[in-house]
Amino acid sequence: MQRRLGALLGLLWVQVCWVRGQQVEQSPSALSLQEGTSHTLTCNFSTTIYNVQWFRQHPGSGLINLFFLTSGTKQEGRLKATVDSKERYSTLHISTSQLEDSGTYFCAAGAQSSAQFIMTQLLNKFS
């Protein structure tokens, strides 16, 4: 349920950012992973960010919520995400990549509002 809740809220944040004019630039835009190599994806944001989510999607599947960050760094196995809200960017580092790492990666940023603050608190509670 936690991952589904995070994915649902992430989709909401994508819509909120789009409505407010948040522009996100993800680089590289395409990446070919080879097993055993390491790669870093970066998202740059046009306005102030208060939280970032990273997702992966395998072909024909739904979004998988990898990380929700309000600050600093989180690591799950070979994946590590960081966010620097002052500099308006986030990174996702994949170390020693494996076949299951293939897919499409997305990042989304949230601008703090009272509704999002409540969602942030709920997600932090379930993290």
C-alpha positions as protocol buffer text, in pm:
chain_id: "A"
residue {
  index: 1
  type: MET
  ca { x: 0 y: 0 z: 0 }
}
residue {
  index: 2
  type: GLN
  ca { x: 288 y: 241 z: 79 }
}
residue {
  index: 3
  type: ARG
  ca { x: 424 y: 230 z: -276 }
}
residue {
  index: 4
  type: ARG
  ca { x: 75 y: 275 z: -426 }
}
residue {
  index: 5
  type: LEU
  ca { x: 6 y: 572 z: -199 }
}
residue {
  index: 6
  type: GLY
  ca { x: 341 y: 727 z: -293 }
}
residue {
  index: 7
  type: ALA
  ca { x: 280 y: 673 z: -664 }
}
residue {
  index: 8
  type: LEU
  ca { x: -67 y: 823 z: -642 }
}
residue {
  index: 9
  type: LEU
  ca { x: 59 y: 1128 z: -455 }
}
residue {
  index: 10
  type: GLY
  ca { x: 348 y: 1159 z: -698 }
}
residue {
  index: 11
  type: LEU
  ca { x: 109 y: 1179 z: -990 }
}
residue {
  index: 12
  type: LEU
  ca { x: -79 y: 1449 z: -805 }
}
residue {
  index: 13
  type: TRP
  ca { x: 241 y: 1646 z: -754 }
}
residue {
  index: 14
  type: VAL
  ca { x: 328 y: 1620 z: -1120 }
}
residue {
  index: 15
  type: GLN
  ca { x: -6 y: 1780 z: -1198 }
}
residue {
  index: 16
  type: VAL
  ca { x: 36 y: 2049 z: -930 }
}
residue {
  index: 17
  type: CYS
  ca { x: 383 y: 2137 z: -1061 }
}
residue {
  index: 18
  type: TRP
  ca { x: 253 y: 2156 z: -1417 }
}
residue {
  index: 19
  type: VAL
  ca { x: -29 y: 2387 z: -1314 }
}
residue {
  index: 20
  type: ARG
  ca { x: 208 y: 2615 z: -1126 }
}
residue {
  index: 21
  type: GLY
  ca { x: 455 y: 2624 z: -1416 }
}
residue {
  index: 22
  type: GLN
  ca { x: 732 y: 2416 z: -1260 }
}
residue {
  index: 23
  type: GLN
  ca { x: 972 y: 2307 z: -1530 }
}
residue {
  index: 24
  type: VAL
  ca { x: 1182 y: 1996 z: -1481 }
}
residue {
  index: 25
  type: GLU
  ca { x: 1487 y: 1907 z: -1684 }
}
residue {
  index: 26
  type: GLN
  ca { x: 1608 y: 1551 z: -1645 }
}
residue {
  index: 27
  type: SER
  ca { x: 1949 y: 1449 z: -1774 }
}
residue {
  index: 28
  type: PRO
  ca { x: 2056 y: 1245 z: -1943 }
}
residue {
  index: 29
  type: SER
  ca { x: 1729 y: 1218 z: -2134 }
}
residue {
  index: 30
  type: ALA
  ca { x: 1819 y: 864 z: -2245 }
}
residue {
  index: 31
  type: LEU
  ca { x: 2065 y: 620 z: -2098 }
}
residue {
  index: 32
  type: SER
  ca { x: 2176 y: 272 z: -2196 }
}
residue {
  index: 33
  type: LEU
  ca { x: 2279 y: 75 z: -1890 }
}
residue {
  index: 34
  type: GLN
  ca { x: 2524 y: -211 z: -1900 }
}
residue {
  index: 35
  type: GLU
  ca { x: 2523 y: -458 z: -1613 }
}
residue {
  index: 36
  type: GLY
  ca { x: 2781 y: -380 z: -1349 }
}
residue {
  index: 37
  type: THR
  ca { x: 2821 y: -11 z: -1438 }
}
residue {
  index: 38
  type: SER
  ca { x: 2714 y: 292 z: -1235 }
}
residue {
  index: 39
  type: HIS
  ca { x: 2511 y: 590 z: -1355 }
}
residue {
  index: 40
  type: THR
  ca { x: 2366 y: 911 z: -1217 }
}
residue {
  index: 41
  type: LEU
  ca { x: 2045 y: 1081 z: -1328 }
}
residue {
  index: 42
  type: THR
  ca { x: 1989 y: 1448 z: -1246 }
}
residue {
  index: 43
  type: CYS
  ca { x: 1675 y: 1659 z: -1233 }
}
residue {
  index: 44
  type: ASN
  ca { x: 1698 y: 2038 z: -1232 }
}
residue {
  index: 45
  type: PHE
  ca { x: 1395 y: 2241 z: -1128 }
}
residue {
  index: 46
  type: SER
  ca { x: 1298 y: 2592 z: -1237 }
}
residue {
  index: 47
  type: THR
  ca { x: 1151 y: 2703 z: -904 }
}
residue {
  index: 48
  type: THR
  ca { x: 1197 y: 2634 z: -534 }
}
residue {
  index: 49
  type: ILE
  ca { x: 1133 y: 2274 z: -437 }
}
residue {
  index: 50
  type: TYR
  ca { x: 1034 y: 2132 z: -101 }
}
residue {
  index: 51
  type: ASN
  ca { x: 1029 y: 1762 z: -180 }
}
residue {
  index: 52
  type: VAL
  ca { x: 1128 y: 1527 z: -461 }
}
residue {
  index: 53
  type: GLN
  ca { x: 1009 y: 1184 z: -565 }
}
residue {
  index: 54
  type: TRP
  ca { x: 1187 y: 938 z: -792 }
}
residue {
  index: 55
  type: PHE
  ca { x: 996 y: 668 z: -981 }
}
residue {
  index: 56
  type: ARG
  ca { x: 1080 y: 379 z: -1211 }
}
residue {
  index: 57
  type: GLN
  ca { x: 845 y: 229 z: -1466 }
}
residue {
  index: 58
  type: HIS
  ca { x: 901 y: -103 z: -1642 }
}
residue {
  index: 59
  type: PRO
  ca { x: 736 y: -138 z: -1985 }
}
residue {
  index: 60
  type: GLY
  ca { x: 366 y: -222 z: -1947 }
}
residue {
  index: 61
  type: SER
  ca { x: 370 y: -165 z: -1569 }
}
residue {
  index: 62
  type: GLY
  ca { x: 272 y: 110 z: -1330 }
}
residue {
  index: 63
  type: LEU
  ca { x: 504 y: 355 z: -1157 }
}
residue {
  index: 64
  type: ILE
  ca { x: 716 y: 230 z: -870 }
}
residue {
  index: 65
  type: ASN
  ca { x: 794 y: 491 z: -606 }
}
residue {
  index: 66
  type: LEU
  ca { x: 1167 y: 463 z: -535 }
}
residue {
  index: 67
  type: PHE
  ca { x: 1226 y: 762 z: -308 }
}
residue {
  index: 68
  type: PHE
  ca { x: 1050 y: 1052 z: -138 }
}
residue {
  index: 69
  type: LEU
  ca { x: 1292 y: 1314 z: -7 }
}
residue {
  index: 70
  type: THR
  ca { x: 1246 y: 1646 z: 165 }
}
residue {
  index: 71
  type: SER
  ca { x: 1620 y: 1695 z: 220 }
}
residue {
  index: 72
  type: GLY
  ca { x: 1954 y: 1518 z: 221 }
}
residue {
  index: 73
  type: THR
  ca { x: 2018 y: 1165 z: 100 }
}
residue {
  index: 74
  type: LYS
  ca { x: 1839 y: 831 z: 113 }
}
residue {
  index: 75
  type: GLN
  ca { x: 1974 y: 494 z: 5 }
}
residue {
  index: 76
  type: GLU
  ca { x: 1794 y: 169 z: -76 }
}
residue {
  index: 77
  type: GLY
  ca { x: 2037 y: -104 z: -174 }
}
residue {
  index: 78
  type: ARG
  ca { x: 2221 y: 3 z: -490 }
}
residue {
  index: 79
  type: LEU
  ca { x: 2005 y: 314 z: -540 }
}
residue {
  index: 80
  type: LYS
  ca { x: 2085 y: 646 z: -373 }
}
residue {
  index: 81
  type: ALA
  ca { x: 1889 y: 970 z: -410 }
}
residue {
  index: 82
  type: THR
  ca { x: 1989 y: 1318 z: -300 }
}
residue {
  index: 83
  type: VAL
  ca { x: 1812 y: 1651 z: -305 }
}
residue {
  index: 84
  type: ASP
  ca { x: 1951 y: 2002 z: -278 }
}
residue {
  index: 85
  type: SER
  ca { x: 1650 y: 2231 z: -248 }
}
residue {
  index: 86
  type: LYS
  ca { x: 1866 y: 2545 z: -232 }
}
residue {
  index: 87
  type: GLU
  ca { x: 2031 y: 2466 z: -567 }
}
residue {
  index: 88
  type: ARG
  ca { x: 1701 y: 2318 z: -702 }
}
residue {
  index: 89
  type: TYR
  ca { x: 1823 y: 1976 z: -815 }
}
residue {
  index: 90
  type: SER
  ca { x: 1807 y: 1610 z: -727 }
}
residue {
  index: 91
  type: THR
  ca { x: 2015 y: 1310 z: -830 }
}
residue {
  index: 92
  type: LEU
  ca { x: 1951 y: 937 z: -849 }
}
residue {
  index: 93
  type: HIS
  ca { x: 2262 y: 720 z: -847 }
}
residue {
  index: 94
  type: ILE
  ca { x: 2248 y: 356 z: -961 }
}
residue {
  index: 95
  type: SER
  ca { x: 2555 y: 160 z: -858 }
}
residue {
  index: 96
  type: THR
  ca { x: 2652 y: -176 z: -1009 }
}
residue {
  index: 97
  type: SER
  ca { x: 2344 y: -179 z: -1231 }
}
residue {
  index: 98
  type: GLN
  ca { x: 2151 y: -499 z: -1290 }
}
residue {
  index: 99
  type: LEU
  ca { x: 1891 y: -610 z: -1542 }
}
residue {
  index: 100
  type: GLU
  ca { x: 1601 y: -512 z: -1314 }
}
residue {
  index: 101
  type: ASP
  ca { x: 1726 y: -150 z: -1317 }
}
residue {
  index: 102
  type: SER
  ca { x: 1621 y: -110 z: -1679 }
}
residue {
  index: 103
  type: GLY
  ca { x: 1312 y: 102 z: -1734 }
}
residue {
  index: 104
  type: THR
  ca { x: 1202 y: 462 z: -1749 }
}
residue {
  index: 105
  type: TYR
  ca { x: 1290 y: 688 z: -1456 }
}
residue {
  index: 106
  type: PHE
  ca { x: 1088 y: 994 z: -1354 }
}
residue {
  index: 107
  type: CYS
  ca { x: 1141 y: 1267 z: -1100 }
}
residue {
  index: 108
  type: ALA
  ca { x: 875 y: 1498 z: -960 }
}
residue {
  index: 109
  type: ALA
  ca { x: 904 y: 1796 z: -729 }
}
residue {
  index: 110
  type: GLY
  ca { x: 652 y: 1945 z: -493 }
}
residue {
  index: 111
  type: ALA
  ca { x: 599 y: 2304 z: -395 }
}
residue {
  index: 112
  type: GLN
  ca { x: 480 y: 2323 z: -37 }
}
residue {
  index: 113
  type: SER
  ca { x: 117 y: 2400 z: 24 }
}
residue {
  index: 114
  type: SER
  ca { x: -95 y: 2311 z: 323 }
}
residue {
  index: 115
  type: ALA
  ca { x: -242 y: 2007 z: 143 }
}
residue {
  index: 116
  type: GLN
  ca { x: 102 y: 1893 z: 32 }
}
residue {
  index: 117
  type: PHE
  ca { x: 239 y: 1948 z: 381 }
}
residue {
  index: 118
  type: ILE
  ca { x: -19 y: 1702 z: 513 }
}
residue {
  index: 119
  type: MET
  ca { x: 68 y: 1452 z: 239 }
}
residue {
  index: 120
  type: THR
  ca { x: 438 y: 1498 z: 315 }
}
residue {
  index: 121
  type: GLN
  ca { x: 378 y: 1421 z: 680 }
}
residue {
  index: 122
  type: LEU
  ca { x: 176 y: 1111 z: 591 }
}
residue {
  index: 123
  type: LEU
  ca { x: 443 y: 984 z: 353 }
}
residue {
  index: 124
  type: ASN
  ca { x: 719 y: 1047 z: 607 }
}
residue {
  index: 125
  type: LYS
  ca { x: 516 y: 850 z: 860 }
}
residue {
  index: 126
  type: PHE
  ca { x: 499 y: 550 z: 624 }
}
residue {
  index: 127
  type: SER
  ca { x: 864 y: 575 z: 506 }
}
